[in-house]
Amino acid sequence: MAMVFCRACAKEIHETAPTCPQCGASQHVAIAATSDVGSPWLAILSLILGILCVLSLFDDSEWGRDTLIGLGAFSVTGLICGIISINQKTTGNNLAITGVVLSAIATLIFVGLSLD
C-alpha cells in the first residue's frame, strides 16, 4: 500500500488511514451530493401547452367536436408533461406547476364544453 500526505498537516500517512495520527484530521473527502439536474424541457412544454389552451378559451367562435377533442388532447398532454416534470424534480419546477394548473383548468373547461 502507498503512503499519502495528510490533508491538514502534510505529514506522510498510510493511504487507508481514516484520520491523521499526528493531527487527527479526517482524510475522507466529503463528496457533495449533486443531484441530477435535468433539462427543464418538460416543464417548459407543459407551460406552453397550458398557456395555449387557456388562450384558446378566449375564442368566441363555435367549436366543433374535433376542435374540442384536439384542444382537450393538448391540455391533457400539458398536464401529463407537467406532472412528470414535477415527479422528476428537475429544474423548472415552478414552470411545471404553472403548466399543470393552466392545463388542468383548460381540461376541465374542455370536458365541460364537450358534455353540452
OpenMM code with the backbone's topology and positions (N, CA, C; nanometers):
from openmm import Vec3, app, unit

residues = "MET ALA MET VAL PHE CYS ARG ALA CYS ALA LYS GLU ILE HIS GLU THR ALA PRO THR CYS PRO GLN CYS GLY ALA SER GLN HIS VAL ALA ILE ALA ALA THR SER ASP VAL GLY SER PRO TRP LEU ALA ILE LEU SER LEU ILE LEU GLY ILE LEU CYS VAL LEU SER LEU PHE ASP ASP SER GLU TRP GLY ARG ASP THR LEU ILE GLY LEU GLY ALA PHE SER VAL THR GLY LEU ILE CYS GLY ILE ILE SER ILE ASN GLN LYS THR THR GLY ASN ASN LEU ALA ILE THR GLY VAL VAL LEU SER ALA ILE ALA THR LEU ILE PHE VAL GLY LEU SER LEU ASP".split()
positions = [
    Vec3(0.0837, -0.1172, 0.0000),
    Vec3(0.0000, 0.0000, 0.0000),
    Vec3(0.0887, 0.1243, 0.0000),
    Vec3(0.0342, 0.2296, -0.0544),
    Vec3(0.1115, 0.3516, -0.0728),
    Vec3(0.0923, 0.4474, 0.0446),
    Vec3(0.1817, 0.5395, 0.0506),
    Vec3(0.1745, 0.6446, 0.1512),
    Vec3(0.1253, 0.7727, 0.0828),
    Vec3(0.0454, 0.8490, 0.1545),
    Vec3(-0.0057, 0.9767, 0.1052),
    Vec3(0.0218, 1.0837, 0.2099),
    Vec3(-0.0067, 1.2063, 0.1743),
    Vec3(0.0142, 1.3165, 0.2671),
    Vec3(-0.1177, 1.3571, 0.3318),
    Vec3(-0.1119, 1.3933, 0.4579),
    Vec3(-0.2296, 1.4384, 0.5330),
    Vec3(-0.2843, 1.5659, 0.4693),
    Vec3(-0.4129, 1.5764, 0.4656),
    Vec3(-0.4776, 1.6936, 0.4068),
    Vec3(-0.4638, 1.8178, 0.4944),
    Vec3(-0.4388, 1.7998, 0.6221),
    Vec3(-0.4314, 1.9139, 0.7129),
    Vec3(-0.2871, 1.9532, 0.7448),
    Vec3(-0.2041, 1.8551, 0.7866),
    Vec3(-0.0693, 1.8898, 0.8339),
    Vec3(0.0418, 1.8500, 0.7369),
    Vec3(0.0075, 1.7815, 0.6295),
    Vec3(0.1002, 1.7416, 0.5241),
    Vec3(0.2049, 1.6400, 0.5698),
    Vec3(0.1798, 1.5689, 0.6784),
    Vec3(0.2687, 1.4604, 0.7214),
    Vec3(0.2345, 1.3364, 0.6396),
    Vec3(0.3308, 1.2502, 0.6200),
    Vec3(0.3086, 1.1301, 0.5419),
    Vec3(0.2359, 1.0261, 0.6271),
    Vec3(0.1221, 0.9738, 0.5724),
    Vec3(0.0419, 0.8731, 0.6421),
    Vec3(0.0055, 0.7629, 0.5436),
    Vec3(-0.0447, 0.6528, 0.5955),
    Vec3(-0.0879, 0.5416, 0.5107),
    Vec3(-0.2171, 0.5817, 0.4398),
    Vec3(-0.2353, 0.5364, 0.3150),
    Vec3(-0.3496, 0.5798, 0.2353),
    Vec3(-0.4847, 0.5305, 0.2884),
    Vec3(-0.4864, 0.4266, 0.3697),
    Vec3(-0.6133, 0.3762, 0.4229),
    Vec3(-0.6475, 0.4341, 0.5591),
    Vec3(-0.5635, 0.5223, 0.6116),
    Vec3(-0.5887, 0.5811, 0.7436),
    Vec3(-0.7085, 0.6748, 0.7368),
    Vec3(-0.8093, 0.6526, 0.8228),
    Vec3(-0.9264, 0.7409, 0.8197),
    Vec3(-0.8958, 0.8799, 0.8768),
    Vec3(-0.8011, 0.8862, 0.9720),
    Vec3(-0.7591, 1.0140, 1.0292),
    Vec3(-0.6071, 1.0173, 1.0382),
    Vec3(-0.5547, 1.1353, 1.0472),
    Vec3(-0.4096, 1.1519, 1.0598),
    Vec3(-0.3682, 1.1208, 1.2036),
    Vec3(-0.2669, 1.0329, 1.2255),
    Vec3(-0.2238, 1.0029, 1.3623),
    Vec3(-0.1549, 1.1218, 1.4297),
    Vec3(-0.1004, 1.2172, 1.3514),
    Vec3(-0.0331, 1.3323, 1.4096),
    Vec3(-0.1305, 1.4429, 1.4508),
    Vec3(-0.2213, 1.4801, 1.3591),
    Vec3(-0.3094, 1.5942, 1.3887),
    Vec3(-0.4548, 1.5541, 1.4105),
    Vec3(-0.4942, 1.4331, 1.3715),
    Vec3(-0.6311, 1.3869, 1.3928),
    Vec3(-0.7311, 1.4307, 1.2864),
    Vec3(-0.6838, 1.4934, 1.1793),
    Vec3(-0.7734, 1.5411, 1.0738),
    Vec3(-0.8285, 1.4242, 0.9934),
    Vec3(-0.9553, 1.4336, 0.9569),
    Vec3(-1.0193, 1.3311, 0.8755),
    Vec3(-0.9609, 1.3345, 0.7352),
    Vec3(-0.9387, 1.2182, 0.6779),
    Vec3(-0.8767, 1.2099, 0.5462),
    Vec3(-0.9753, 1.1781, 0.4349),
    Vec3(-1.1002, 1.1538, 0.4701),
    Vec3(-1.2010, 1.1229, 0.3692),
    Vec3(-1.2541, 1.2516, 0.3101),
    Vec3(-1.2618, 1.2531, 0.1795),
    Vec3(-1.3145, 1.3696, 0.1100),
    Vec3(-1.4653, 1.3550, 0.1038),
    Vec3(-1.5332, 1.4535, 0.1559),
    Vec3(-1.6789, 1.4525, 0.1502),
    Vec3(-1.7214, 1.4969, 0.0112),
    Vec3(-1.7864, 1.4068, -0.0575),
    Vec3(-1.8327, 1.4379, -0.1919),
    Vec3(-1.9685, 1.5045, -0.1784),
    Vec3(-1.9797, 1.6206, -0.2374),
    Vec3(-2.1055, 1.6947, -0.2295),
    Vec3(-2.2132, 1.6175, -0.3046),
    Vec3(-2.3284, 1.6105, -0.2439),
    Vec3(-2.4399, 1.5395, -0.3059),
    Vec3(-2.4935, 1.6243, -0.4206),
    Vec3(-2.4580, 1.5836, -0.5389),
    Vec3(-2.5050, 1.6561, -0.6559),
    Vec3(-2.6250, 1.5831, -0.7117),
    Vec3(-2.7309, 1.6537, -0.7238),
    Vec3(-2.8496, 1.5927, -0.7817),
    Vec3(-2.8401, 1.6036, -0.9329),
    Vec3(-2.8993, 1.5070, -0.9990),
    Vec3(-2.9028, 1.5133, -1.1436),
    Vec3(-2.9985, 1.6239, -1.1839),
    Vec3(-2.9410, 1.7341, -1.2215),
    Vec3(-3.0231, 1.8460, -1.2625),
    Vec3(-3.0528, 1.8257, -1.4095),
    Vec3(-3.1746, 1.7880, -1.4347),
    Vec3(-3.2131, 1.7585, -1.5710),
    Vec3(-3.2575, 1.8824, -1.6452),
    Vec3(-3.2874, 1.8617, -1.7671),
    Vec3(-3.3329, 1.9695, -1.8529),
    Vec3(-3.4783, 2.0037, -1.8210),
    Vec3(-3.5114, 2.1305, -1.8209),
    Vec3(-3.6491, 2.1696, -1.7877),
    Vec3(-3.7429, 2.1667, -1.9080),
    Vec3(-3.7125, 2.0899, -2.0112),
    Vec3(-3.7930, 2.0955, -2.1327),
    Vec3(-3.9349, 2.0470, -2.1106),
    Vec3(-3.9560, 1.9489, -2.0246),
    Vec3(-4.0930, 1.9029, -1.9979),
    Vec3(-4.1741, 2.0108, -1.9274),
    Vec3(-4.1104, 2.0812, -1.8354),
    Vec3(-4.1792, 2.1894, -1.7646),
    Vec3(-4.2146, 2.3017, -1.8608),
    Vec3(-4.1223, 2.3342, -1.9497),
    Vec3(-4.1488, 2.4406, -2.0474),
    Vec3(-4.2596, 2.3987, -2.1431),
    Vec3(-4.2566, 2.2740, -2.1880),
    Vec3(-4.3619, 2.2239, -2.2768),
    Vec3(-4.4975, 2.2274, -2.2080),
    Vec3(-4.5012, 2.1887, -2.0814),
    Vec3(-4.6254, 2.1928, -2.0058),
    Vec3(-4.6788, 2.3347, -1.9949),
    Vec3(-4.5905, 2.4293, -1.9677),
    Vec3(-4.6318, 2.5685, -1.9556),
    Vec3(-4.6828, 2.6227, -2.0884),
    Vec3(-4.6136, 2.5928, -2.1966),
    Vec3(-4.6559, 2.6420, -2.3289),
    Vec3(-4.7914, 2.5844, -2.3667),
    Vec3(-4.8093, 2.4534, -2.3470),
    Vec3(-4.9389, 2.3924, -2.3800),
    Vec3(-5.0501, 2.4478, -2.2922),
    Vec3(-5.0202, 2.4697, -2.1632),
    Vec3(-5.1199, 2.5276, -2.0739),
    Vec3(-5.1601, 2.6672, -2.1160),
    Vec3(-5.0626, 2.7482, -2.1528),
    Vec3(-5.0930, 2.8853, -2.1969),
    Vec3(-5.1729, 2.8840, -2.3261),
    Vec3(-5.1340, 2.8000, -2.4213),
    Vec3(-5.2073, 2.7926, -2.5479),
    Vec3(-5.3518, 2.7487, -2.5269),
    Vec3(-5.3720, 2.6520, -2.4390),
    Vec3(-5.5078, 2.6036, -2.4146),
    Vec3(-5.5932, 2.7086, -2.3442),
    Vec3(-5.5349, 2.7794, -2.2492),
    Vec3(-5.6114, 2.8841, -2.1796),
    Vec3(-5.6405, 2.9996, -2.2749),
    Vec3(-5.5440, 3.0359, -2.3594),
    Vec3(-5.5686, 3.1427, -2.4566),
    Vec3(-5.6756, 3.1034, -2.5577),
    Vec3(-5.6833, 2.9751, -2.5908),
    Vec3(-5.7859, 2.9314, -2.6858),
    Vec3(-5.9261, 2.9457, -2.6272),
    Vec3(-5.9362, 2.9528, -2.4954),
    Vec3(-6.0676, 2.9697, -2.4333),
    Vec3(-6.1277, 3.1074, -2.4611),
    Vec3(-6.0444, 3.2033, -2.5009),
    Vec3(-6.0945, 3.3373, -2.5304),
    Vec3(-6.1512, 3.3491, -2.6714),
    Vec3(-6.1444, 3.2430, -2.7498),
    Vec3(-6.2021, 3.2403, -2.8837),
    Vec3(-6.3532, 3.2281, -2.8699),
    Vec3(-6.4268, 3.3205, -2.9321),
    Vec3(-6.5722, 3.3208, -2.9140),
    Vec3(-6.6468, 3.2517, -3.0279),
    Vec3(-6.5761, 3.1882, -3.1205),
    Vec3(-6.6449, 3.1188, -3.2289),
    Vec3(-6.6946, 2.9825, -3.1802),
    Vec3(-6.7829, 2.9249, -3.2594),
    Vec3(-6.8377, 2.7934, -3.2267),
    Vec3(-6.7323, 2.6866, -3.2523),
    Vec3(-6.7206, 2.5941, -3.1599),
    Vec3(-6.6239, 2.4865, -3.1740),
    Vec3(-6.6968, 2.3568, -3.2054),
    Vec3(-6.6402, 2.2832, -3.2982),
    Vec3(-6.6932, 2.1517, -3.3296),
    Vec3(-6.6361, 2.0471, -3.2343),
    Vec3(-6.6836, 1.9264, -3.2508),
    Vec3(-6.6375, 1.8167, -3.1662),
    Vec3(-6.4881, 1.7908, -3.1854),
    Vec3(-6.4415, 1.7985, -3.3108),
    Vec3(-6.2994, 1.7743, -3.3388),
    Vec3(-6.2095, 1.8790, -3.2734),
    Vec3(-6.2547, 2.0033, -3.2726),
    Vec3(-6.1772, 2.1100, -3.2086),
    Vec3(-6.1661, 2.0865, -3.0595),
    Vec3(-6.2761, 2.0489, -2.9972),
    Vec3(-6.2742, 2.0222, -2.8531),
    Vec3(-6.1855, 1.9029, -2.8190),
    Vec3(-6.1895, 1.8002, -2.9020),
    Vec3(-6.1045, 1.6834, -2.8778),
    Vec3(-5.9575, 1.7212, -2.8944),
    Vec3(-5.9254, 1.7988, -2.9963),
    Vec3(-5.7871, 1.8408, -3.0183),
    Vec3(-5.7352, 1.9288, -2.9061),
    Vec3(-5.8129, 2.0276, -2.8654),
    Vec3(-5.7711, 2.1139, -2.7555),
    Vec3(-5.7650, 2.0366, -2.6235),
    Vec3(-5.8557, 1.9437, -2.6058),
    Vec3(-5.8513, 1.8594, -2.4864),
    Vec3(-5.7271, 1.7727, -2.4831),
    Vec3(-5.6866, 1.7224, -2.6007),
    Vec3(-5.5638, 1.6416, -2.6083),
    Vec3(-5.4415, 1.7271, -2.5746),
    Vec3(-5.4387, 1.8516, -2.6228),
    Vec3(-5.3284, 1.9414, -2.5884),
    Vec3(-5.3233, 1.9686, -2.4387),
    Vec3(-5.4386, 1.9921, -2.3793),
    Vec3(-5.4390, 2.0249, -2.2366),
    Vec3(-5.4018, 1.9033, -2.1519),
    Vec3(-5.4465, 1.7856, -2.1913),
    Vec3(-5.4089, 1.6641, -2.1177),
    Vec3(-5.2595, 1.6364, -2.1340),
    Vec3(-5.2052, 1.6607, -2.2539),
    Vec3(-5.0618, 1.6437, -2.2759),
    Vec3(-4.9814, 1.7396, -2.1891),
    Vec3(-5.0262, 1.8645, -2.1798),
    Vec3(-4.9598, 1.9608, -2.0919),
    Vec3(-4.9673, 1.9188, -1.9467),
    Vec3(-5.0801, 1.8640, -1.9077),
    Vec3(-5.0981, 1.8159, -1.7708),
    Vec3(-5.0028, 1.7001, -1.7407),
    Vec3(-4.9925, 1.6055, -1.8314),
    Vec3(-4.9055, 1.4895, -1.8109),
    Vec3(-4.7588, 1.5305, -1.8100),
    Vec3(-4.7176, 1.6171, -1.9028),
    Vec3(-4.5774, 1.6631, -1.9055),
    Vec3(-4.5415, 1.7359, -1.7762),
    Vec3(-4.6328, 1.8185, -1.7261),
    Vec3(-4.6061, 1.8896, -1.6019),
    Vec3(-4.5948, 1.7963, -1.4825),
    Vec3(-4.6819, 1.6974, -1.4757),
    Vec3(-4.6769, 1.6025, -1.3642),
    Vec3(-4.5482, 1.5213, -1.3683),
    Vec3(-4.5069, 1.4786, -1.4869),
    Vec3(-4.3817, 1.4040, -1.4990),
    Vec3(-4.2636, 1.4912, -1.4560),
    Vec3(-4.2644, 1.6164, -1.4987),
    Vec3(-4.1552, 1.7069, -1.4631),
    Vec3(-4.1501, 1.7316, -1.3129),
    Vec3(-4.2646, 1.7449, -1.2490),
    Vec3(-4.2672, 1.7659, -1.1045),
    Vec3(-4.2154, 1.6413, -1.0327),
    Vec3(-4.2547, 1.5233, -1.0779),
    Vec3(-4.2098, 1.3996, -1.0137),
    Vec3(-4.0614, 1.3735, -1.0332),
    Vec3(-4.0029, 1.4197, -1.1435),
    Vec3(-3.8609, 1.4006, -1.1672),
    Vec3(-3.7766, 1.4997, -1.0882),
    Vec3(-3.8398, 1.6013, -1.0333),
    Vec3(-3.7701, 1.7040, -0.9546),
    Vec3(-3.6558, 1.7672, -1.0326),
    Vec3(-3.6839, 1.8012, -1.1580),
    Vec3(-3.5842, 1.8681, -1.2399),
    Vec3(-3.5955, 2.0182, -1.2194),
    Vec3(-3.5066, 2.0906, -1.2843),
    Vec3(-3.5162, 2.2356, -1.2765),
    Vec3(-3.6421, 2.2809, -1.3483),
    Vec3(-3.6902, 2.3957, -1.3122),
    Vec3(-3.8124, 2.4469, -1.3721),
    Vec3(-3.9368, 2.3928, -1.3066),
    Vec3(-3.9276, 2.3585, -1.1798),
    Vec3(-4.0415, 2.3015, -1.1091),
    Vec3(-4.1581, 2.4007, -1.1030),
    Vec3(-4.1281, 2.5288, -1.0880),
    Vec3(-4.2352, 2.6292, -1.0842),
    Vec3(-4.3041, 2.6411, -1.2192),
    Vec3(-4.2283, 2.6270, -1.3265),
    Vec3(-4.2889, 2.6280, -1.4600),
    Vec3(-4.3843, 2.5104, -1.4757),
    Vec3(-4.3432, 2.3951, -1.4260),
    Vec3(-4.4268, 2.2753, -1.4364),
    Vec3(-4.5543, 2.2905, -1.3550),
    Vec3(-4.5435, 2.3493, -1.2371),
    Vec3(-4.6629, 2.3690, -1.1541),
    Vec3(-4.7605, 2.4629, -1.2236),
    Vec3(-4.7085, 2.5706, -1.2811),
    Vec3(-4.7946, 2.6641, -1.3531),
    Vec3(-4.8583, 2.5959, -1.4736),
    Vec3(-4.7798, 2.5168, -1.5461),
    Vec3(-4.8342, 2.4444, -1.6608),
    Vec3(-4.9413, 2.3455, -1.6206),
    Vec3(-4.9219, 2.2770, -1.5076),
    Vec3(-5.0224, 2.1815, -1.4597),
    Vec3(-5.1510, 2.2539, -1.4231),
    Vec3(-5.1399, 2.3666, -1.3549),
    Vec3(-5.2598, 2.4408, -1.3146),
    Vec3(-5.3352, 2.4901, -1.4373),
    Vec3(-5.2645, 2.5507, -1.5329),
    Vec3(-5.3304, 2.6011, -1.6531),
    Vec3(-5.3908, 2.4876, -1.7353),
    Vec3(-5.3178, 2.3792, -1.7487),
    Vec3(-5.3685, 2.2654, -1.8265),
    Vec3(-5.4880, 2.2003, -1.7580),
    Vec3(-5.4854, 2.1931, -1.6250),
    Vec3(-5.5988, 2.1335, -1.5533),
    Vec3(-5.7235, 2.2199, -1.5687),
    Vec3(-5.7085, 2.3501, -1.5600),
    Vec3(-5.8231, 2.4397, -1.5790),
    Vec3(-5.8791, 2.4238, -1.7192),
    Vec3(-5.7909, 2.4237, -1.8188),
    Vec3(-5.8359, 2.4091, -1.9568),
    Vec3(-5.9010, 2.2732, -1.9796),
    Vec3(-5.8442, 2.1675, -1.9220),
    Vec3(-5.9020, 2.0336, -1.9384),
    Vec3(-6.0426, 2.0286, -1.8807),
    Vec3(-6.0607, 2.0824, -1.7620),
    Vec3(-6.1933, 2.0825, -1.7012),
    Vec3(-6.2943, 2.1609, -1.7853),
    Vec3(-6.2526, 2.2725, -1.8395),
    Vec3(-6.3441, 2.3524, -1.9215),
    Vec3(-6.3750, 2.2802, -2.0519),
    Vec3(-6.2747, 2.2177, -2.1145),
    Vec3(-6.2997, 2.1459, -2.2384),
    Vec3(-6.3906, 2.0255, -2.2166),
    Vec3(-6.3743, 1.9577, -2.1052),
    Vec3(-6.4624, 1.8445, -2.0738),
    Vec3(-6.6048, 1.8962, -2.0508),
    Vec3(-6.6163, 2.0078, -1.9808),
    Vec3(-6.7487, 2.0654, -1.9588),
    Vec3(-6.8147, 2.1094, -2.0880),
    Vec3(-6.7378, 2.1679, -2.1790),
    Vec3(-6.7938, 2.2107, -2.3068),
    Vec3(-6.8319, 2.0925, -2.3947),
    Vec3(-6.7563, 1.9846, -2.3851),
    Vec3(-6.7871, 1.8687, -2.4692),
    Vec3(-6.9114, 1.7945, -2.4200),
    Vec3(-6.9460, 1.8095, -2.2919),
    Vec3(-7.0648, 1.7443, -2.2396),
    Vec3(-7.1931, 1.8175, -2.2756),
    Vec3(-7.1805, 1.9440, -2.3159),
    Vec3(-7.3010, 2.0220, -2.3529),
    Vec3(-7.3595, 1.9768, -2.4815),
] * unit.nanometer
topology = app.Topology()
chain = topology.addChain("A")
for resn in residues:
    res = topology.addResidue(resn, chain)
    for name in ("N", "CA", "C"):
        topology.addAtom(name, app.Element.getBySymbol(name[0]), res)
